[in-house]
Amino acid sequence: SFHAEVRYAIASEPWLAAFYDVGIDYVRGRNGTEFIFRGLRYNMSAIRSMAQIDICIIEEAEDVPEASWVDLEPTIRAANSEIWVIWNPRIDGSPVDKRFRKTIPPRSCIAEINYWDNPYFSPEMEELRMHQQRTLDD
């Protein structure tokens, strides 16, 4: 999960571990910053009531239904707020595909990234990737 990745990154650097308090569904910094982890499929009413969200990061965005996008976008309303969207494109025409690949919103920055862009992509992961490429159907 995204929370687990953030938790691991914080724990791996002593200066980050000293700065952040990591809870079950939050990360809080000594300077007042706060990361809140919520799901979009079942928690939209809780998310709609939040204010002052500067950055919203959506992981595995291809699974987010259209109704959640309709509710989410007006919720992220702070001045200069951002929505970051991360997904592995599998379904042509999915809600996220339509919103961020087929019709790019104004003031957007799109970065298509692949495994070769990942500095942590290990030789073991490359071995697995090659095996899957040889043995799995498209």
N, C-alpha and C positions, 0 to 999 in steps of 0.2 A: 504494500500500500504506500501511498504518498507519505502518509504520516510516518511509517516505518523508515522510509528513505531519509526523511528530514531528521528523525530521531537519531539514526545511525550517523549522519553527517555531523550533527552536533556533538555526539559522544566521541567522535573520532578526533576532534580538535579541542584540546584542553581550554583554550580561551573561549570557545563557543559554549562548552559545557558549563563554564563558570558564569556565563552571561545569561543563558536561557534556562527556564524552568519548563520541563517537558512533562505534560500530563497525558491522560488517556486520549483526549480529543482536542488538545490545545498545546501551544508552545508560547510562552510569554518571555519577553526580554526585559532586562532591567530598565530600559529606556521607555517602557510602556508599549512597545510593539507586541502584537498578539497575532498568532496564527490560529485559526479555528478550523477544525476539520469536520465537515458535514457531508452527507450524501444528498444528491439532488433528487433521486427517484422518490423517496419517502419523506423527506424533511423540508419540502418547499415552504410550508407555512412558517416554520421556525426561521428559515433563511430570509423570507420576505420581511420579517420584523426586525432584521438587523440593520444597523445604520453605520455610516462611516467606514465602509469597506473600501480600502484603497486598491487592493489587488485581489482578484478572485482567480484561483488556479483550478482548472477543471481537468482532472486526470481521467483517462479512459473515456473521453468525451463522445466517442461514437455510440456509446450505450445510453446517452442522455436523450430522453424523448423530447419531442417538439414542445409539449406543454411545459416542461421544465425550463426550456430556453425562453419561452414567452413570459414566464414568471420571473426568471432570473435577471434578464437584461435590464429591466427598469429598477431592479433592486440595487444594482451596482451603480449608484447615482452620485457619489461624491465627486467633486471637481477633480479632473485629471485621473479618475479611477481607470483601472485596466482589468480586462478579462484575458487571462492566458489559457489557451486551450491546447491540450496534449492528447493525441490519439494516434493509433495505427490505422490508417485508412483501409477498410475492408469492404465497405458497402457504398457503392456509387449511389448518390442521392439520399444518403442518411441525413438527418437534420443538421448535424455538424458539417457534413460535406457541403450541403446547400448554403449554409451560413458563412463558411469560411474558406471554401475552395471554389465553389461555382460562382458566388457573388461575394466579393471581398468587401467588407464594410469600410466606410470612410475612416481615415486615421488608423488604419490597421498596419501592422508589421507582421508579415507571414514568413516563417522560416521552416522550410521542409528539411528535416534532419533524418539521417539514416544511421545504421549501425557504425559505419566507418567514421562518423563524426563523433562517436562516443570515446573519450579518452580512457574509459574504464572497461572497454570491450576486451575481455581477456582472451587468450589463446583457447581456453576451454569453451568459451562462448562461440568462437569462430568454428571450432571443431563441431559443436552442436549445430550451428547454422548450416554448415556444409552437409552434415548428415541429413538434416531435415530437407535440405534442397534436393538431395539425391533420392530420398525415400518417400516424401510426402507429396500428395497431389496438390495442385494449385487450388 
